Amino acid sequence: MIDSPYPEMKKTHTMARTGRPWRDFKPPAAAPVWAVIQGFVDYWVLVAAIELGLFDALARAARSGAGAVSVDDVADALGTSPPHTGALLDAHVALGFVESVPGGYVLSDTAERYLTTDGAASMVELVAVANGPHGNWPSLADTVRRGAPAAPVDDDPVAFYLPLVVATFPTQHRAAGRLAARIGIGRTSGPRILDLGCGGAPWALALTLACDGATAVVNDLPGVIELAGEKATALGLADRVELRPGSYFDVELEDAVYDIVVLAHVCRAEGESGARRLIERTRCALRPGGRVILADYFRGSTRTANPFAALMGATMMASTRHGDTFTGPQVVGWLHDAGLADIRLHEPIGGQQCYVAIKPPTPQE
């Protein structure tokens, strides 16, 4: 009789057994574990390729009509070791960013769009900063033990957030423009907009462009807020946008005068207590009938419904003192607690969700 390939298991499974059926007969595959292990390699070969200019070199070759490029030609263009360049190219063939064809290598359509410096939807600047400071990840276990990272971005927020907001501006600007069209903000004449923790102000600027006569007050820390000024000038909106530097918790705000208040991807940096404070500030700044737009990555209640948001929560834990991601019901509850109503969830572009809520009109005396 041939022994079972899994001798530690008993073939005593029956339909009456408790727990996961057949677990003692056939173990689960190890593929999910290997996928996580391999993810480390995938990320760093991507970072290296962008740093070396690999995708840009292949794009230049394609534009010149050179067609497929050999390993030696790529190495010569980058000033790198040919054998190591070949290994890097083959890794990106496996990832689908480069294609191996007769005569050498060519850039894939995905890499051309997202991984070249001048790609139509370039994510080049985002790759290096999306995961937070790289040095915090090897010490994640210590962070969990202590309850705080050794080098939180809170200690030098400008150094971290400035490149991040530069990298995320195109995506957020597109999401804001789509939301404006979806909820009819463009039909509002002369609204007053407030954007707290605006970064480069992609949301405020998109909303201002969508509304005739709109004006905006945009807020962020000194060292970041200047980027919003540059973007406003580039879009011809400098005379309609006021820069208000400072912490979004402490900056002076007028009460009950704004038609739209934006909290875009800032609540998760502050944890529940900070998020509730920001929502309360928003309620106070809104005029009756005004709307708050709260954009973020919201976890599903099972954590697997939106795994990206759950993993973003781990990124916040690794990089900030208080940061986390929240479930939709949590955020809706906080909005209700602040006295906001008629709450609707929108997804203007894939993966970008936001809640829109209204400050109820003041009852007539």
C-alpha positions in Angstrom: 0.0 0.0 0.0 1.4 3.4 -1.0 1.8 5.9 1.7 -0.2 9.2 1.5 1.9 12.1 0.2 0.8 13.9 3.3 1.5 11.2 6.0 0.5 13.6 8.8 -3.1 13.5 7.6 -5.7 11.0 8.5 -8.2 9.9 5.9 -11.0 9.9 8.4 -12.9 12.7 6.8 -16.7 12.5 6.9 -19.5 14.9 6.3 -20.0 15.0 10.0 -16.6 16.5 10.7 -16.5 20.0 12.1 -14.4 22.9 10.7 -13.4 23.3 7.1 -14.4 20.1 5.2 -11.7 17.8 3.9 -8.9 19.9 5.5 -7.2 16.8 6.8 -7.4 15.2 3.3 -6.1 17.9 1.0 -4.2 20.9 2.4 -4.7 24.4 1.0 -2.3 25.6 -1.7 0.8 27.6 -0.8 0.3 29.9 -3.7 -1.0 32.9 -1.6 2.1 32.8 0.6 4.4 32.6 -2.5 2.5 35.5 -4.1 3.2 37.7 -1.0 6.9 36.7 -1.0 7.2 37.3 -4.7 5.5 40.7 -4.3 8.7 42.0 -2.6 10.7 41.1 -5.7 8.1 42.5 -8.0 8.1 45.9 -6.3 11.9 46.3 -6.2 12.5 45.3 -9.8 9.9 47.9 -10.8 11.6 50.6 -8.6 15.0 49.7 -10.1 13.7 49.9 -13.7 12.2 53.3 -13.1 15.3 54.6 -11.4 17.5 53.4 -14.3 15.2 54.8 -17.0 14.6 51.3 -18.5 11.0 52.0 -19.7 11.9 55.4 -21.1 14.9 53.9 -23.0 12.6 51.4 -24.6 10.0 54.1 -25.4 12.7 56.2 -27.1 13.8 53.2 -29.2 10.2 52.7 -30.3 9.7 56.3 -31.2 12.9 56.2 -33.3 11.7 53.3 -35.3 14.4 51.0 -33.9 11.9 48.2 -33.1 13.1 45.5 -30.8 16.2 46.4 -28.8 18.9 44.0 -27.7 20.1 43.6 -24.2 23.5 45.1 -25.2 21.8 48.1 -26.7 19.6 48.7 -23.6 22.7 48.3 -21.3 24.6 50.7 -23.5 21.8 53.3 -23.3 21.6 53.0 -19.5 25.2 52.5 -18.7 24.6 49.2 -16.9 25.9 45.7 -16.9 24.6 43.7 -19.8 24.0 40.4 -17.9 22.2 42.2 -15.1 20.2 44.3 -17.5 19.1 41.1 -19.2 17.9 39.7 -15.9 16.0 42.9 -15.2 14.4 42.9 -18.7 13.3 39.2 -18.3 11.8 40.0 -14.9 9.7 42.7 -16.5 8.7 40.3 -19.3 7.4 38.1 -16.5 5.5 41.0 -15.0 4.0 42.0 -18.4 5.7 45.4 -18.7 8.2 44.4 -21.4 7.7 41.9 -24.3 10.3 39.6 -25.6 10.1 39.4 -29.4 12.5 38.3 -32.1 15.5 40.6 -32.1 15.2 41.7 -28.5 12.7 43.6 -26.3 9.9 46.1 -26.7 7.7 48.0 -24.3 4.2 46.8 -23.5 1.2 49.0 -23.9 0.7 49.0 -20.1 4.2 50.2 -19.4 4.0 52.8 -22.2 0.9 54.4 -20.6 1.8 54.1 -16.9 5.6 53.6 -16.5 7.2 56.0 -18.8 7.9 59.6 -17.6 5.7 61.1 -20.3 3.1 58.4 -20.4 -0.5 59.4 -20.8 -1.3 58.4 -17.2 2.2 58.1 -15.8 2.6 56.6 -12.3 6.4 56.9 -12.3 6.5 59.4 -9.5 3.9 57.4 -7.5 5.8 54.1 -7.4 8.6 55.3 -5.1 6.3 57.0 -2.6 3.0 55.1 -2.5 4.1 52.7 0.2 5.4 55.3 2.5 9.1 55.5 3.7 10.8 52.3 2.7 12.8 52.1 5.8 9.7 51.7 8.0 8.8 48.3 6.5 11.6 46.1 7.7 10.9 47.2 11.2 7.1 46.7 11.0 7.1 44.1 13.7 8.7 46.6 16.1 6.1 49.1 15.1 3.4 46.7 16.1 5.1 46.0 19.4 5.6 49.7 20.2 2.3 51.0 18.8 4.2 53.6 16.6 6.7 53.6 13.8 10.3 54.6 14.6 10.3 57.3 11.9 6.7 58.5 11.4 6.0 60.8 8.6 4.3 63.1 11.2 7.8 64.2 12.2 8.5 65.8 8.8 5.2 65.7 6.9 6.3 68.1 4.1 9.3 65.9 3.1 6.9 63.0 2.6 3.7 64.6 1.4 5.2 66.9 -1.2 6.4 64.2 -3.6 3.2 62.2 -2.8 0.8 65.0 -3.8 2.8 65.7 -6.9 2.5 62.0 -7.9 -1.2 61.7 -7.1 -2.3 65.0 -8.7 -3.4 63.7 -12.1 -5.5 60.8 -10.8 -7.2 62.9 -8.1 -7.8 65.8 -10.5 -9.5 63.4 -12.9 -11.6 61.8 -10.1 -12.7 65.3 -8.9 -13.7 66.3 -12.4 -15.7 63.2 -12.9 -17.5 63.6 -9.6 -18.4 67.2 -10.4 -20.1 66.1 -13.5 -21.8 63.1 -11.8 -23.4 65.2 -9.0 -24.1 68.3 -11.0 -21.8 70.7 -9.3 -21.3 72.5 -12.6 -24.9 73.7 -12.4 -24.1 75.7 -9.3 -23.3 79.4 -10.0 -20.5 81.0 -8.0 -20.0 78.5 -5.2 -17.4 79.0 -2.5 -15.2 76.0 -2.1 -12.9 75.0 0.8 -10.3 72.2 0.4 -8.6 71.1 3.7 -5.2 69.3 3.4 -5.4 70.0 -0.3 -1.9 69.0 -1.4 -1.7 70.3 -4.9 -5.4 71.1 -4.7 -6.6 68.7 -7.5 -10.1 68.5 -6.1 -10.6 72.3 -5.5 -9.2 73.2 -8.9 -11.3 70.6 -10.7 -14.4 71.8 -9.0 -13.6 75.5 -9.6 -13.1 74.7 -13.3 -16.5 73.0 -13.4 -18.4 75.9 -11.9 -18.9 79.4 -13.4 -17.7 82.0 -11.0 -16.5 79.5 -8.4 -13.8 80.6 -5.9 -11.8 78.4 -3.6 -9.9 78.5 -0.4 -7.2 75.8 -0.3 -5.3 74.8 2.8 -2.1 72.8 3.5 1.2 73.1 5.3 3.8 75.6 4.3 6.1 73.8 1.9 3.1 72.0 0.3 0.6 74.7 -0.2 2.9 76.4 -2.7 2.3 73.5 -5.1 -1.4 74.3 -5.1 -0.5 77.9 -6.1 1.6 76.7 -9.0 -1.2 74.4 -10.2 -3.8 77.1 -9.9 -1.6 79.5 -12.0 -1.0 76.8 -14.6 -4.8 76.3 -15.0 -5.5 80.0 -15.2 -7.2 80.1 -11.8 -4.7 82.1 -9.7 -7.2 85.0 -9.2 -10.0 82.6 -8.0 -7.9 80.6 -5.5 -6.8 81.8 -2.1 -3.9 79.9 -0.4 -4.4 79.5 3.3 -1.3 77.8 4.9 -1.3 76.0 8.2 -2.6 72.8 9.9 -6.1 71.8 8.9 -6.9 71.5 12.6 -5.9 75.1 13.4 -6.2 77.2 10.3 -8.8 80.0 10.7 -12.0 79.2 8.9 -15.2 81.2 8.5 -18.4 79.7 9.8 -21.3 78.7 7.6 -20.1 80.3 4.4 -18.8 77.5 2.1 -21.0 75.7 -0.4 -18.5 72.8 -0.8 -15.9 71.5 1.6 -13.5 68.8 0.5 -11.7 66.3 2.7 -9.8 64.3 0.1 -7.5 61.5 1.4 -6.7 63.2 4.7 -8.9 61.5 7.2 -6.9 58.3 7.1 -3.8 60.0 8.2 -5.5 61.1 11.5 -7.2 58.0 12.8 -10.8 58.1 14.2 -10.4 61.0 16.6 -8.7 63.2 14.0 -11.2 62.2 11.3 -14.1 63.2 13.5 -12.5 66.5 14.3 -12.1 67.2 10.6 -15.7 66.3 9.8 -16.9 68.6 12.6 -14.8 71.5 11.2 -16.3 70.8 7.9 -19.9 71.0 9.3 -19.1 74.3 10.9 -17.7 75.8 7.7 -20.6 74.7 5.5 -23.5 76.9 4.9 -26.9 75.2 5.3 -27.6 73.2 2.2 -23.8 73.0 1.5 -22.1 69.7 0.7 -19.0 67.9 2.0 -17.0 65.6 -0.2 -15.0 63.0 1.8 -12.8 61.0 -0.5 -10.6 58.1 0.7 -10.1 54.3 0.4 -12.8 52.6 2.5 -12.4 49.1 3.8 -15.2 46.5 3.3 -16.7 45.2 6.5 -15.1 41.8 5.8 -11.7 43.3 5.0 -11.6 41.2 1.8 -14.3 43.2 0.0 -11.7 45.9 -0.7 -8.3 44.4 0.1 -6.5 47.5 -1.3 -8.0 49.6 1.5 -7.2 47.1 4.1 -3.6 47.0 3.0 -3.6 50.8 2.8 -4.5 50.7 6.5 -1.3 48.7 7.1 0.7 51.3 5.2 -0.7 54.0 7.4 0.1 52.0 10.5 3.7 51.5 9.3 4.2 55.2 8.5 2.1 57.4 10.8 1.3 57.7 14.5 -2.5 57.5 14.2 -3.4 56.7 10.6 -5.7 53.9 9.6 -8.4 53.2 7.0 -12.1 53.0 7.9 -15.1 51.1 6.7 -17.9 52.8 4.9 -20.4 52.3 7.8 -17.9 54.0 10.2 -17.6 57.1 8.0 -21.3 57.3 7.4 -21.8 57.1 11.2 -19.4 60.0 11.8 -21.1 62.1 9.1 -24.5 61.5 10.7 -23.0 62.2 14.2 -21.8 65.6 12.9 -25.4 66.4 11.7 -24.9 65.8 8.0 -27.5 64.1 6.0 -28.5 62.7 2.5 -25.2 60.8 2.3 -24.4 59.2 -1.0 -21.4 57.0 -2.0 -19.8 57.7 -5.5 -16.9 56.1 -7.4 -16.1 58.7 -10.1 -13.2 56.5 -11.4 -12.2 53.0 -10.6 -10.8 52.6 -7.1 -11.6 56.2 -6.1 -14.6 56.4 -3.7 -16.1 59.4 -2.0 -19.1 60.2 0.2 -21.1 63.3 -0.5 -23.3 64.6 2.3 -25.4 67.7 2.9 -25.7 70.1 5.8 -29.4 70.3 6.3 -31.0 73.7 5.9 -31.8 75.6 9.0 -35.4 75.1 10.1 -37.5 78.2 9.5 -38.5 80.0 12.7 
